[in-house]
Amino acid sequence: MKIWIGLSVCAVAMSGCATLSNNGEKVTVATSVESSCKNLGPVTVTITGWGLPQESMNVLRNNTADVGGNTLVQTSNHTGVAYSCPAGETASN
């Protein structure tokens, strides 16, 4: 019985890891954007307890893609602004 409980706890803990979606992988992280980029609004990490910075970044990139963005300007560990930049426009990194 103890083994099953331990395995269940491990499975739940591992499922909490935020992975990068296919569309999230296409999101560029920048420190600023060109004026031709459209501001799509804020994106946030709404799940509390994300311990690793990479997990928060994955959630922000996924959320940016979900609102149609291709560029993220991160404003804190748990927030950012999503932008849609024209193809070929270079975001400032």
Secondary structure, DSSP 8 states (H G I E B T S, - for coil): -HHHHHHHHHHHHHHT-----HHHHT-EEESB--TTSEEEEEEE--STT--SHHHHHHHHHHHHHHTT-SEEEEEETTEEEEEE--TT---B-
